[in-house]
Amino acid sequence: METVIFSGMGNSQAVGEALMGLLADAGTEADMLWVFPVYAWGVPPVLVRYIEGLDLTGRVCHMVCTFGDEAGRTDRQWRRLIAGRGGTPGGVYGVRMPNTYVCLPFFDVDSPRVRQAKLDAAGERVEAIARAIASGSRATDLYYAGPLPGLKSRLIYPWFFRNQMKMGRFHHTVGCTGCGVCASACPSGNITRDVDGAPQWGSDCAFCLRCYHICPQHAVAYGRQTSGKGQYLHPKFRPSRFPGGDDDGQK
């Protein structure tokens, strides 16, 4: 099964690679598996653009999303996207994973206890999803859509990317040592370094927040919104490119 994984801090990467192992002998070679995090109760815009450039005629595309608390109606947007490219939407599933979004008030990473509880529960959930996909199921099981999911996915999702996703708000703080970790780890190659080694953000940002979470000095900020917030990387995190890049995430 061809698999496309879009991951910032490693949650979706870990889920996708676990599913790849479980589905290796499932006999579903003609299908595609897509694994990605929920962005503002919807499909990440960078992945939307990638899908819109594909011809998926004859492909059955299964979706597995990761989310901290709620998935919204990501499933409906996904089905429209795939059908619009000639593909057939397959099973649609969700896995709750540790929170990573820190760019709005009251949004932060989970406590160590909550984080570990989510990671512990994810294994059983992934195994159940693998069994469903291997059986040929095309069910929708997002695990938890949350309250008012249609409102959030239909109204807040487009508002968020018009008004909240502002690349110019990223900057480094006085704690920056110019080590270059953020630039080398950026999955879209959007971060360059000035003559002093300090990071500079371009216009091709996927808003994944990897630069913030991976900084060893905690010296990457998004306006004032990330002040005092925590950092998180999945225990099995390793840097990867996004779909469409040099290493396009396909396995």
C-alpha positions as CSV (number, residue, x, y, z in Angstrom):
1,M,0.0,0.0,0.0
2,E,1.3,3.4,-1.0
3,T,1.5,5.7,2.1
4,V,1.8,9.4,2.3
5,I,2.7,10.8,5.7
6,F,2.5,14.5,6.6
7,S,3.9,15.1,10.1
8,G,5.3,18.0,12.0
9,M,6.4,16.8,15.4
10,G,6.2,13.1,14.7
11,N,2.7,12.1,15.9
12,S,1.4,11.3,12.4
13,Q,4.7,9.9,11.4
14,A,4.6,7.3,14.3
15,V,1.0,6.4,13.5
16,G,1.7,6.1,9.8
17,E,4.8,3.9,10.2
18,A,3.0,1.7,12.6
19,L,0.1,1.2,10.2
20,M,2.6,0.5,7.4
21,G,4.0,-2.4,9.4
22,L,0.6,-3.7,10.3
23,L,-0.7,-3.5,6.7
24,A,2.4,-4.8,5.0
25,D,0.7,-8.1,4.2
26,A,-2.8,-7.0,4.0
27,G,-3.2,-7.4,0.2
28,T,-4.3,-3.8,-0.4
29,E,-1.6,-2.8,-2.9
30,A,-4.0,-0.7,-5.0
31,D,-5.1,1.5,-2.1
32,M,-3.4,4.6,-0.7
33,L,-3.1,5.5,3.0
34,W,-2.8,9.1,4.0
35,V,-1.8,10.1,7.5
36,F,-1.8,13.7,8.7
37,P,-2.6,16.0,11.6
38,V,-5.8,18.0,11.9
39,Y,-5.3,21.7,11.4
40,A,-8.1,23.9,12.8
41,W,-10.7,21.1,12.4
42,G,-9.7,20.4,8.8
43,V,-7.1,19.1,6.4
44,P,-3.8,21.0,6.5
45,P,-3.7,23.6,3.6
46,V,-0.3,22.4,2.4
47,L,-1.7,18.9,2.0
48,V,-4.8,20.2,0.3
49,R,-2.6,21.9,-2.3
50,Y,-0.6,18.7,-2.8
51,I,-3.7,16.6,-3.3
52,E,-5.2,19.1,-5.8
53,G,-2.2,18.5,-8.0
54,L,-2.7,14.7,-8.2
55,D,-4.7,12.4,-10.5
56,L,-6.2,9.8,-8.1
57,T,-8.4,8.0,-10.7
58,G,-8.8,4.4,-9.7
59,R,-7.3,4.8,-6.2
60,V,-9.0,4.1,-3.0
61,C,-7.7,6.6,-0.4
62,H,-7.9,5.8,3.3
63,M,-7.5,8.7,5.7
64,V,-6.0,8.5,9.2
65,C,-5.8,11.9,11.0
66,T,-4.1,12.7,14.3
67,F,-5.5,15.3,16.7
68,G,-5.1,16.6,20.2
69,D,-8.7,16.9,21.3
70,E,-11.2,17.1,18.4
71,A,-11.3,16.2,14.7
72,G,-14.3,18.2,13.6
73,R,-15.6,17.3,10.2
74,T,-12.2,16.7,8.6
75,D,-13.8,13.5,7.1
76,R,-16.2,15.5,4.9
77,Q,-13.5,17.8,3.6
78,W,-11.3,14.8,2.9
79,R,-14.0,13.0,1.0
80,R,-14.6,16.0,-1.2
81,L,-10.9,16.4,-1.9
82,I,-10.4,12.8,-2.9
83,A,-13.5,12.6,-5.0
84,G,-12.6,15.9,-6.8
85,R,-9.3,14.3,-8.0
86,G,-11.1,11.2,-9.3
87,G,-10.3,9.0,-6.3
88,T,-12.6,6.9,-4.1
89,P,-12.6,7.8,-0.4
90,G,-12.0,4.8,1.7
91,G,-12.0,4.4,5.4
92,V,-11.7,7.5,7.5
93,Y,-10.2,7.3,11.0
94,G,-8.8,9.4,13.8
95,V,-6.2,8.9,16.5
96,R,-5.9,11.1,19.5
97,M,-2.3,12.1,20.1
98,P,-0.5,14.7,22.3
99,N,-1.3,18.4,21.6
100,T,1.2,20.5,19.7
101,Y,-0.7,23.7,18.9
102,V,0.5,26.7,21.0
103,C,-0.3,29.8,18.9
104,L,-3.5,30.9,20.5
105,P,-4.4,31.8,24.1
106,F,-5.3,28.8,26.3
107,F,-3.7,26.4,23.8
108,D,-0.6,24.6,25.0
109,V,1.0,21.2,25.0
110,D,-0.4,18.5,27.3
111,S,0.9,17.8,30.7
112,P,3.3,14.8,30.9
113,R,0.6,12.7,32.4
114,V,-2.0,13.4,29.7
115,R,0.7,13.1,27.0
116,Q,1.7,9.7,28.2
117,A,-1.9,8.5,28.5
118,K,-2.6,9.5,24.9
119,L,0.6,7.7,23.6
120,D,-0.3,4.6,25.6
121,A,-3.8,4.4,24.1
122,A,-2.7,5.1,20.6
123,G,-1.2,1.7,20.0
124,E,-4.4,-0.2,20.5
125,R,-6.3,2.4,18.4
126,V,-3.8,2.0,15.5
127,E,-4.2,-1.8,15.6
128,A,-8.0,-1.4,15.4
129,I,-7.6,0.9,12.4
130,A,-5.3,-1.5,10.6
131,R,-7.8,-4.3,11.1
132,A,-10.6,-2.2,9.6
133,I,-8.6,-1.1,6.6
134,A,-7.3,-4.7,6.0
135,S,-10.9,-5.9,6.0
136,G,-11.9,-3.5,3.2
137,S,-14.0,-1.3,5.5
138,R,-14.8,2.2,4.2
139,A,-16.3,3.3,7.5
140,T,-16.0,6.7,9.1
141,D,-14.6,6.5,12.6
142,L,-13.0,9.8,13.6
143,Y,-13.0,8.8,17.3
144,Y,-14.1,12.2,18.5
145,A,-15.5,15.0,16.3
146,G,-16.1,17.3,19.2
147,P,-19.1,19.7,19.8
148,L,-20.4,21.7,16.9
149,P,-18.0,20.0,14.5
150,G,-19.8,21.3,11.3
151,L,-19.6,24.9,12.5
152,K,-15.9,24.6,13.4
153,S,-14.9,22.9,10.1
154,R,-17.1,25.0,7.9
155,L,-16.5,28.5,9.5
156,I,-13.5,28.5,11.8
157,Y,-11.3,26.5,9.5
158,P,-11.3,29.1,6.6
159,W,-11.2,32.0,9.1
160,F,-8.2,30.6,10.8
161,F,-6.1,30.4,7.7
162,R,-7.1,33.8,6.5
163,N,-6.6,35.6,9.8
164,Q,-4.4,33.6,12.1
165,M,-1.8,31.8,10.0
166,K,0.6,34.8,9.6
167,M,4.2,33.8,8.7
168,G,5.5,37.2,9.6
169,R,4.8,36.5,13.3
170,F,7.6,33.9,13.6
171,H,10.8,35.3,15.1
172,H,13.7,34.3,17.2
173,T,14.2,35.5,20.8
174,V,17.4,36.7,22.6
175,G,18.1,33.1,23.6
176,C,18.9,32.1,19.9
177,T,22.4,30.8,19.5
178,G,22.3,30.6,15.7
179,C,22.7,26.8,15.9
180,G,20.6,26.3,12.7
181,V,18.6,23.4,14.1
182,C,15.3,25.0,13.1
183,A,16.5,25.7,9.5
184,S,17.9,22.2,8.9
185,A,14.7,20.6,10.4
186,C,12.2,22.8,8.5
187,P,10.2,20.3,6.4
188,S,9.5,22.8,3.6
189,G,12.9,24.4,3.5
190,N,11.3,27.7,4.5
191,I,13.9,28.9,7.0
192,T,17.2,30.5,6.0
193,R,19.9,32.0,8.2
194,D,21.3,35.5,8.2
195,V,25.0,36.3,8.5
196,D,24.9,35.8,12.2
197,G,23.2,32.4,11.8
198,A,19.8,33.6,13.1
199,P,16.7,32.1,11.4
200,Q,14.7,34.0,8.9
201,W,11.3,32.8,7.8
202,G,10.1,32.9,4.2
203,S,6.7,32.7,2.6
204,D,6.5,29.0,2.1
205,C,5.5,28.1,5.7
206,A,3.3,25.1,6.3
207,F,2.6,26.3,9.8
208,C,3.6,23.0,11.3
209,L,5.4,24.6,14.2
210,R,8.3,22.2,14.1
211,C,10.8,25.0,14.3
212,Y,9.2,26.1,17.6
213,H,9.1,22.7,19.1
214,I,12.5,21.5,18.0
215,C,14.6,24.5,19.1
216,P,17.0,23.3,21.8
217,Q,17.0,26.8,23.4
218,H,13.3,27.3,23.2
219,A,14.1,30.5,21.3
220,V,11.6,30.4,18.4
221,A,8.4,32.4,19.0
222,Y,5.1,33.2,17.3
223,G,4.3,36.8,18.2
224,R,3.6,36.8,21.9
225,Q,1.3,33.9,21.8
226,T,4.0,31.2,22.6
227,S,5.4,33.0,25.6
228,G,5.5,30.5,28.5
229,K,4.2,27.6,26.4
230,G,5.7,24.1,26.3
231,Q,7.4,22.1,23.6
232,Y,6.8,18.6,22.3
233,L,8.3,16.1,20.0
234,H,7.1,12.5,19.6
235,P,9.5,10.0,21.3
236,K,10.3,8.5,17.9
237,F,10.5,11.8,16.1
238,R,12.9,12.1,13.2
239,P,13.0,15.0,10.7
240,S,11.1,14.4,7.4
241,R,10.1,16.5,4.4
242,F,6.5,17.2,3.6
243,P,4.6,15.8,0.5
244,G,5.9,17.5,-2.6
245,G,9.4,18.1,-1.2
246,D,12.7,16.4,-2.0
247,D,11.7,13.5,0.3
248,D,8.0,13.8,-0.3
249,G,6.8,11.7,2.6
250,Q,5.7,8.7,0.5
251,K,6.7,5.3,1.7
